[in-house]
């Protein structure tokens, strides 16, 4: 059994309805009407996980994704306290996933298992083990087209999302479901209040369902989740991957290939690997401002987590979603780490489970704890070192534009001159090696050694004035830290963590479903160079992602784009660098254009969101003194960024 990592200053209470009015002792009343128990540590594990009700239903969705003339039925596996059949109405924690019978879930790739009657006997992950004894129902939902659900997967398309929405509708009496015998069944055991959670595709579905504005979805916990599928596969017209959407759908669909062949062809055609442009296919899969839903419809609170070095679901998926949520005034919280594509259960386990417990207690059981009074942001500022702040990006961040110099330096002043390189396609280790050496495939500009720590918080913006010898080129910019340090080893295939052989347990177990998982520790590496942020654009998409405009060869052309966001401290003595590249073969599967790129130094630069004052301290939530800049001297306004 897990011990909470800290005690919260709440008054202990037990939810025992009408005891005072009835004049009955708690024990006698509990026999008549079961209730949850709440103490200063939140809901307590007073319900038996061993004796929990395990059942499944099939919810009728509003779509027919496989074109068989029938609305798809969505398989929902349910684990809930037995007392929910005796008057206790419980809220729902729901993990909708396409991975339950293929890649599996979590660090140990767990899959569902079933008994002879087809009832789930093992739920992947710890959600049911931990939360069912505390008075929650946990639902493992097979995404439309996967595992035991009907239909075909559509890589973030309408059927993926609307299947999950139908489940929320059923929990609130607005949709039809059938039990194992095919009889219509209602969710009479629930309050209807639902929270969705999950990592990667699972969290993406939570974002998508929230964007529909469905009533009854009270909160979502998206972990390293997509908010725009275009930005997952593309960046400003350049391609991160080819055959991404049809390939992913094929991976999660374990049915015979012929069943979804037509849908596969639609995915292949719609994603348009030829141009990399934004079109109606991507609009459907855009949960910020798309055709299924958009951020303006989100009313569910959001507790997001994101690895700032995640090169799978990249951090702009979080930052743009977060910005839209802020504009709508959505209650929100976030953890930002220096890892790659990692669940916080695998890098900060005790604190994560404790915080998640508080979050669900507050939003689903409506327990008045202090979770929303705490700082909105938890931020990893170094390996296993965490700080808190009021929002993200850091409110104290101010724009500072650094400009390339003719001698290879990077400074505040604009410099005359031009420099040239060619888009030949290179890996990152090659392009960031020895920035003082001339190389035909890149330009590198570095500051002198920094005299004090410098913190960047937010999204760097790049502006180049270029002449090309072709109608377009792939342009890339890397923000680089040259200086020896010990960092989270996010470029390793393990994404910055190492799995141990020892275990710890979070919740209660049965013989078929234990609550114990292997412990995980941070994997670090000592290195002399680190790519802090990356950003790319196809020059012909400089004005529009949907309507490309070829560049007139030989004519000076301004091109502006964002890099991926970051929150990072460049330490005193290190050098900060801007490295200009063409096609980055480590990140992109795009083809190098071979274009020759001439850069006007005076019309080019990178604008960084630099944090000033006490918040610039890499340990800004502690009392350690900060000896960094108390102010930033801004350069003259540069019209390229207006």
C-alpha positions in Angstrom: 0.0 0.0 0.0 1.4 3.4 -1.0 1.9 6.0 1.7 1.0 9.6 0.6 4.1 11.7 0.1 2.7 14.6 2.2 -0.2 15.4 4.4 -2.7 18.1 3.3 -4.1 20.6 5.7 -7.8 19.6 5.4 -10.3 18.9 8.1 -11.0 15.1 8.2 -14.5 14.2 7.2 -16.6 11.2 6.3 -19.3 11.5 3.7 -22.2 9.8 5.5 -25.4 11.3 4.1 -28.1 12.3 6.5 -26.6 10.8 9.6 -27.3 13.7 11.8 -30.9 14.0 10.6 -31.5 10.2 11.0 -29.8 10.1 14.4 -28.2 6.9 13.4 -24.6 5.7 14.2 -22.3 5.6 11.3 -21.9 1.8 11.2 -25.7 1.3 11.1 -26.2 3.8 8.4 -23.3 2.4 6.3 -25.1 -0.9 6.2 -28.1 0.7 4.6 -26.4 3.2 2.3 -22.7 2.9 1.5 -20.6 6.0 1.3 -17.0 7.1 0.6 -14.7 8.0 3.4 -12.6 11.1 3.2 -9.8 12.2 5.5 -7.1 14.9 5.3 -5.4 12.6 2.7 -8.5 12.5 0.5 -10.7 9.5 -0.4 -9.7 6.4 1.4 -9.5 2.8 0.1 -12.6 1.4 2.0 -14.0 -0.6 -0.9 -12.8 -4.1 -1.9 -10.9 -4.3 -5.1 -11.1 -8.1 -5.0 -14.9 -8.0 -4.8 -15.4 -5.2 -7.3 -17.9 -5.6 -10.1 -16.2 -6.4 -13.4 -18.4 -6.2 -16.5 -18.5 -4.9 -20.0 -21.0 -3.0 -22.2 -21.0 -2.0 -25.9 -22.0 1.6 -26.4 -23.5 2.6 -29.7 -21.6 5.5 -31.3 -22.9 7.9 -33.9 -20.5 6.8 -36.7 -20.1 3.9 -39.1 -16.4 4.0 -39.7 -16.1 0.7 -41.5 -19.1 1.4 -43.8 -21.0 -1.8 -43.0 -24.3 0.0 -42.6 -24.3 -0.2 -38.8 -23.3 2.3 -36.2 -20.1 1.2 -34.5 -20.4 -0.4 -31.0 -17.7 0.7 -28.6 -16.4 -1.9 -26.1 -16.3 -0.6 -22.5 -14.7 -2.7 -19.8 -15.8 -1.5 -16.3 -14.4 -2.0 -12.8 -16.5 -0.5 -10.0 -17.1 -0.9 -6.3 -19.7 -3.6 -5.5 -21.4 -0.9 -3.4 -22.3 1.0 -6.5 -25.0 -1.7 -7.0 -26.3 -0.8 -3.5 -26.9 2.9 -3.8 -23.4 4.3 -4.0 -23.2 6.5 -7.1 -19.6 6.9 -8.2 -17.7 9.1 -10.7 -15.7 7.6 -13.6 -12.1 7.6 -14.6 -11.9 6.6 -18.2 -8.9 5.6 -20.3 -9.8 5.3 -24.0 -7.0 3.6 -25.9 -6.2 1.9 -29.3 -3.4 -0.1 -27.7 -5.1 -2.7 -25.5 -4.4 -5.7 -27.7 -1.3 -4.6 -29.7 1.4 -2.3 -28.2 0.0 -2.5 -24.7 0.0 0.3 -22.1 2.6 1.7 -19.7 6.3 1.0 -19.2 5.7 -2.7 -19.0 3.4 -2.9 -22.1 0.4 -4.4 -20.3 -2.5 -5.7 -22.3 -6.1 -6.6 -21.3 -6.8 -10.2 -20.3 -10.3 -11.8 -20.1 -12.0 -14.8 -18.5 -13.9 -17.5 -20.4 -17.0 -15.3 -20.4 -15.1 -12.5 -22.1 -15.0 -10.3 -18.9 -11.8 -8.3 -18.4 -9.7 -9.8 -15.6 -6.7 -7.5 -15.9 -6.8 -3.8 -16.5 -3.5 -2.3 -17.7 -1.9 0.3 -15.5 -2.7 1.1 -11.8 -5.8 3.3 -12.2 -8.3 0.6 -11.2 -6.1 -0.8 -8.4 -5.7 2.6 -6.8 -9.0 4.4 -7.5 -11.7 1.7 -7.3 -11.1 1.1 -3.6 -11.5 4.9 -3.1 -14.9 5.0 -4.7 -14.3 5.4 -8.4 -15.3 3.4 -11.4 -12.5 2.8 -13.9 -13.4 2.3 -17.6 -11.0 0.9 -20.1 -12.5 1.8 -23.5 -11.4 0.2 -26.8 -11.1 3.0 -29.3 -13.3 2.7 -32.3 -11.7 0.2 -34.8 -9.5 -1.5 -32.2 -9.5 -4.5 -29.9 -13.1 -5.5 -29.3 -14.8 -2.3 -30.7 -16.4 -2.2 -34.2 -15.1 0.0 -37.0 -11.8 1.2 -38.4 -9.2 3.4 -36.7 -8.8 6.8 -38.4 -5.7 8.3 -36.7 -7.4 11.0 -34.8 -10.3 11.4 -37.1 -14.0 11.8 -36.2 -14.7 8.2 -35.4 -11.8 7.9 -33.0 -13.1 10.9 -31.0 -16.9 10.4 -31.3 -16.6 6.8 -30.0 -15.3 8.2 -26.7 -17.8 11.0 -26.7 -20.6 8.3 -27.0 -19.3 6.6 -23.8 -19.5 9.9 -21.9 -23.0 10.4 -23.3 -24.1 6.9 -22.1 -22.7 7.6 -18.6 -25.0 10.6 -18.6 -28.1 8.9 -20.0 -27.8 10.2 -23.6 -26.7 7.1 -25.5 -27.6 3.5 -25.8 -25.5 0.6 -24.5 -25.9 -3.2 -24.5 -24.7 -5.7 -21.9 -23.1 -9.1 -22.6 -26.5 -10.6 -23.3 -27.3 -7.9 -25.8 -29.9 -6.2 -23.6 -30.1 -2.4 -23.3 -28.5 -1.3 -20.1 -28.2 2.1 -18.3 -25.3 3.4 -16.2 -27.5 3.8 -13.1 -24.5 3.3 -10.8 -22.7 6.6 -11.7 -23.0 10.3 -11.0 -22.1 10.8 -14.7 -19.1 12.9 -13.7 -16.3 11.6 -15.9 -12.5 12.2 -16.1 -10.4 11.0 -19.1 -6.8 10.2 -18.7 -4.0 8.6 -20.8 -0.6 8.9 -22.4 0.1 9.6 -26.0 -2.8 8.4 -28.2 -5.0 7.9 -25.1 -4.4 11.5 -23.9 -5.0 12.7 -27.5 -8.4 11.1 -27.4 -9.1 12.9 -24.1 -8.2 16.2 -25.8 -10.4 15.4 -28.8 -13.4 14.4 -26.7 -13.0 17.6 -24.5 -12.9 19.7 -27.7 -16.4 18.5 -28.6 -17.7 20.2 -25.4 -19.6 17.0 -24.3 -21.5 17.5 -21.1 -20.4 15.3 -18.2 -16.7 15.3 -19.0 -15.5 17.2 -16.0 -11.8 16.9 -16.4 -9.0 15.4 -18.6 -5.5 14.4 -17.8 -3.6 14.3 -21.2 -0.1 12.9 -20.8 2.2 13.8 -23.8 -0.9 14.2 -25.9 -1.6 15.5 -29.4 -3.8 18.6 -29.9 -3.2 18.8 -33.7 -2.3 15.8 -35.8 -0.8 18.0 -38.5 1.8 19.2 -36.0 2.4 15.6 -35.0 3.4 14.7 -38.6 4.5 18.0 -40.0 6.1 21.3 -39.1 5.3 24.4 -41.2 5.2 22.4 -44.4 8.1 20.0 -43.7 7.5 16.3 -43.0 8.5 14.6 -39.7 7.3 11.3 -41.1 5.8 9.6 -44.2 2.9 7.1 -44.1 2.3 8.3 -40.5 -1.4 8.1 -40.3 -2.1 5.0 -42.4 0.8 3.3 -40.8 -0.4 4.1 -37.3 -4.0 2.9 -38.1 -2.6 -0.3 -39.5 -0.6 -0.8 -36.3 -3.5 -0.5 -33.9 -6.0 -2.4 -36.2 -5.7 -6.1 -35.5 -8.6 -7.1 -37.9 -7.9 -8.7 -41.3 -6.4 -6.0 -43.6 -9.3 -6.2 -46.1 -11.8 -4.9 -43.6 -10.4 -1.4 -43.4 -8.6 -1.2 -46.8 -10.8 1.6 -48.0 -10.2 3.6 -44.8 -6.5 3.0 -45.1 -6.5 4.4 -48.7 -8.4 7.5 -47.5 -5.7 8.1 -44.8 -2.9 7.6 -47.3 -4.5 10.1 -49.7 -5.7 12.6 -47.2 -2.4 13.0 -45.3 -0.7 14.2 -48.6 2.9 13.3 -48.1 3.7 14.9 -51.4 3.3 18.5 -50.3 3.1 18.5 -46.5 0.4 21.2 -46.7 -2.5 21.6 -44.3 -5.9 20.5 -45.8 -9.3 19.3 -44.8 -7.9 16.0 -43.6 -5.8 17.8 -41.0 -8.6 20.2 -40.2 -10.7 17.2 -39.0 -7.8 16.2 -36.7 -7.2 19.6 -35.3 -8.7 19.8 -31.8 -7.7 23.4 -31.4 -9.8 24.8 -34.2 -11.1 21.8 -36.2 -14.2 20.3 -37.6 -14.8 17.8 -34.8 -14.4 20.3 -32.1 -12.1 23.1 -30.9 -10.6 24.6 -27.8 -13.4 27.2 -27.4 -15.8 24.3 -26.5 -13.6 22.9 -23.8 -15.2 23.2 -20.4 -13.5 20.3 -18.7 -10.6 21.2 -16.4 -7.2 20.1 -17.7 -4.2 18.6 -15.9 -1.5 18.2 -18.6 2.0 16.8 -18.6 4.6 17.1 -21.3 8.3 16.2 -21.8 9.9 19.3 -23.2 12.4 17.0 -24.9 9.7 14.7 -26.3 10.5 14.2 -30.0 7.5 11.9 -30.6 4.6 14.1 -29.4 6.5 17.3 -29.5 6.0 20.1 -26.9 4.2 22.5 -29.3 1.3 20.1 -29.0 1.1 21.2 -25.3 2.1 24.8 -25.7 -0.5 25.8 -28.3 -3.3 23.8 -26.5 -2.3 25.4 -23.2 -2.4 28.9 -24.7 -5.9 28.3 -26.1 -7.1 26.9 -22.8 -5.8 30.0 -21.1 -7.7 32.3 -23.5 -10.9 30.4 -22.6 -10.2 30.6 -18.9 -10.2 26.8 -18.5 -9.0 25.6 -15.0 -5.7 24.0 -15.7 -2.5 22.6 -14.3 0.7 21.3 -15.9 3.9 19.3 -15.2 6.8 20.0 -17.6 9.8 17.7 -17.5 13.1 17.4 -19.3 12.4 13.9 -20.4 11.2 12.5 -23.7 8.0 10.6 -24.2 7.5 9.5 -20.6 4.6 9.1 -18.2 5.2 11.0 -14.9 4.4 7.7 -13.1 7.8 6.7 -14.4 9.8 9.7 -13.3 8.1 11.1 -10.2 5.9 8.3 -9.1 4.8 9.1 -5.5 4.3 12.8 -6.2 2.3 12.0 -9.3 -0.1 9.5 -7.8 -0.6 11.8 -4.8 -1.3 14.9 -7.0 -3.6 12.9 -9.4 -5.5 11.6 -6.4 -6.1 15.2 -5.2 -7.1 16.3 -8.7 -9.7 13.6 -9.2 -11.0 14.0 -5.7 -11.5 17.7 -6.4 -13.0 17.5 -9.9 -15.0 14.2 -9.7 -16.0 13.8 -6.1 -16.0 17.6 -5.6 -14.0 17.4 -2.4 -12.9 20.9 -1.3 -9.1 20.2 -1.1 -6.4 22.8 -2.0 -5.3 21.4 -5.3 -6.4 24.5 -7.2 -4.7 26.8 -4.7 -1.2 25.4 -5.4 1.1 26.8 -8.1 -0.2 26.0 -11.5 3.1 24.7 -12.9 5.6 22.1 -11.8 8.8 22.4 -13.8 11.9 20.2 -14.0 14.9 22.5 -14.0 17.5 19.8 -14.0 17.7 16.0 -13.5 15.3 15.2 -10.7 15.2 18.9 -9.6 11.7 20.5 -9.6 10.4 24.0 -9.1 7.0 25.6 -9.2 5.7 28.8 -10.7 2.3 30.6 -11.3 2.0 30.0 -15.0 3.8 29.0 -18.2 5.7 30.4 -20.0 7.3 32.2 -17.0 5.3 35.5 -16.7 8.6 37.4 -16.4 9.9 36.3 -19.8 10.9 39.2 -22.1 11.8 38.9 -25.8 15.4 39.4 -26.7 16.6 39.2 -30.3 20.1 37.8 -31.0 21.5 38.3 -34.4 24.2 36.5 -36.4 27.5 38.3 -36.8 29.9 38.2 -39.7 32.6 36.7 -37.5 30.4 33.8 -36.4 29.3 35.5 -33.2 25.8 36.0 -31.9 24.8 39.3 -30.4 22.3 42.1 -30.0 23.6 44.3 -32.8 22.7 43.8 -36.4 25.6 43.1 -38.7 26.1 43.6 -42.4 27.0 40.8 -44.7 25.7 37.5 -46.1 26.5 33.9 -45.5 25.6 30.8 -47.6 24.9 27.2 -47.0 23.2 24.3 -48.9 20.3 22.1 -47.9 22.0 18.7 -48.3 20.3 16.9 -45.4 22.5 16.1 -42.3 22.1 14.5 -38.9 22.2 16.6 -35.8 25.5 15.3 -34.4 27.2 16.5 -37.6 25.6 19.9 -37.8 26.3 20.8 -34.1 29.9 19.6 -34.1 32.6 22.3 -33.7 30.6 25.5 -34.4 33.8 27.4 -35.3 34.6 25.2 -38.3 33.2 26.1 -41.7 30.8 23.6 -43.2 28.8 23.8 -46.4 25.6 22.4 -44.9 25.1 24.8 -42.0 25.8 28.2 -40.5 26.7 28.4 -36.8 26.7 31.5 -34.6 27.6 31.5 -30.9 27.7 34.0 -28.1 30.8 34.4 -26.0 30.8 32.4 -22.8 27.8 33.6 -20.7 28.8 35.6 -17.6 25.7 34.3 -15.7 22.9 31.8 -16.0 20.3 32.6 -18.6 16.9 31.1 -18.6 14.7 30.8 -21.7 11.0 30.1 -21.1 8.6 29.8 -24.0 8.8 29.6 -27.8 11.8 31.0 -29.6 11.0 32.7 -32.9 13.3 32.7 -36.0 13.4 35.3 -38.7 15.7 35.0 -41.8 16.0 37.1 -44.9 17.2 34.7 -47.6 17.9 34.3 -51.3 17.4 30.9 -52.8 18.5 29.4 -56.1 15.3 27.3 -56.2 11.6 27.9 -55.7 11.8 26.5 -52.1 14.1 25.1 -49.5 13.8 23.4 -46.1 15.0 25.8 -43.5 15.9 24.8 -40.0 17.1 26.5 -36.9 18.6 24.8 -33.8 19.1 26.6 -30.5 22.1 24.9 -29.0 23.9 24.9 -25.6 27.7 24.4 -25.9 29.0 23.6 -22.5 29.7 20.5 -20.4 26.9 19.5 -18.1 25.0 16.5 -16.8 21.6 16.3 -18.5 18.6 14.0 -18.8 19.5 11.5 -21.5 16.4 12.1 -23.6 18.0 11.1 -26.9 18.6 7.6 -25.7 15.9 5.1 -26.8 14.7 5.0 -23.2 13.7 8.7 -23.3 15.7 9.6 -20.2 14.7 6.9 -17.8 16.0 3.4 -16.7 13.8 0.6 -15.5 14.9 -1.3 -12.4 14.1 -4.8 -11.3 12.6 -3.7 -8.0 8.9 -2.9 -7.7 6.6 -0.7 -5.6 2.8 -0.9 -5.4 0.1 1.7 -5.8 -3.3 0.2 -4.8 -4.8 -3.2 -4.2 -4.2 -6.4 -6.1 -5.9 -9.6 -7.1 -4.3 -12.8 -8.3 -4.9 -11.7 -11.9 -4.2 -8.0 -11.6 -1.5 -6.7 -9.3 -0.9 -3.1 -8.4 2.9 -3.4 -8.5 5.2 -1.9 -11.1 8.9 -1.8 -11.7 10.6 1.3 -10.3 12.2 3.7 -12.7 15.1 6.2 -12.3 16.4 9.1 -14.3 19.0 8.3 -17.0 21.6 11.1 -17.3 24.5 11.8 -19.6 27.4 14.2 -19.3 27.8 15.9 -22.6 29.5 19.0 -24.2 26.6 20.0 -26.4 22.8 19.9 -26.2 20.2 20.9 -28.8 17.7 22.9 -26.7 15.1 23.7 -29.3 14.4 22.9 -33.0 12.3 24.5 -35.7 11.7 23.9 -39.4 9.8 25.4 -42.3 9.3 24.8 -46.0 10.0 28.2 -47.4 7.1 28.1 -49.8 4.7 27.7 -46.8 6.0 31.0 -45.2 2.6 32.7 -45.8 0.2 29.8 -45.6 0.3 26.1 -44.6 -2.6 25.4 -47.1 -1.6 27.6 -50.1 2.2 27.4 -50.8 3.9 30.4 -52.5 7.1 29.5 -54.3 10.1 31.8 -53.7 11.4 33.8 -56.6 15.0 32.6 -57.0 17.5 35.3 -56.4 15.1 37.6 -54.6 15.5 38.5 -50.9 12.6 36.9 -49.1 11.7 37.1 -45.4 10.8 33.8 -43.7 9.6 33.6 -40.1 8.7 30.6 -38.0 8.6 29.2 -34.5 10.9 26.6 -33.0 9.5 24.0 -30.5 9.0 25.5 -27.0 11.4 25.0 -24.2 12.2 26.0 -20.6 15.9 25.8 -20.1 18.8 27.3 -18.2 22.0 28.1 -20.1 24.6 28.0 -17.4 27.3 30.6 -16.8 30.4 29.8 -18.9 28.4 28.0 -21.6 27.9 29.4 -25.1 24.4 29.8 -26.6 24.3 29.2 -30.3 22.0 29.5 -33.4 22.7 26.9 -35.9 21.0 27.2 -39.3 20.4 24.0 -41.2 18.5 22.6 -44.1 16.8 19.2 -43.7 17.5 17.6 -40.3 17.7 13.9 -41.0 17.4 12.9 -37.3 14.0 14.6 -36.9 12.6 14.8 -40.4 11.9 12.2 -43.2 11.6 15.1 -45.7 13.9 15.0 -48.7 16.6 17.6 -48.9 15.9 20.2 -51.6 19.6 20.8 -52.5 18.8 24.5 -52.5 21.6 27.0 -52.0 20.5 29.4 -49.2 22.1 32.9 -48.9 21.3 34.6 -45.5 21.2 38.4 -45.1 22.7 38.7 -41.6 21.2 42.2 -40.9 17.7 40.9 -41.7 18.0 37.7 -39.6 17.9 36.6 -36.0 16.3 34.6 -33.2 14.1 36.1 -30.6 14.3 34.3 -27.2 11.8 34.6 -24.3 14.4 35.4 -21.6 13.4 35.4 -18.0 14.6 38.2 -15.8 14.7 38.9 -12.1 14.4 36.2 -9.3 12.4 33.9 -11.5 15.5 33.5 -13.8 17.1 31.4 -11.1 17.2 27.8 -12.1 15.9 27.0 -8.6 13.5 29.9 -8.5 11.1 28.2 -6.1 13.7 28.0 -3.4 15.5 30.6 -1.3 18.8 30.3 -3.1 20.2 33.7 -4.1 20.1 34.6 -7.8 23.0 36.4 -9.3 21.7 36.6 -12.9 20.4 39.5 -14.9 17.9 41.8 -13.1 16.9 43.4 -16.4 17.3 42.8 -20.1 18.4 45.5 -22.5 16.1 45.1 -25.5 17.3 45.8 -29.1 15.5 48.3 -31.3 12.2 46.9 -32.6 12.6 44.5 -35.5 9.7 44.6 -37.9 10.2 41.0 -38.9 8.5 39.9 -35.7 5.6 42.3 -35.8 
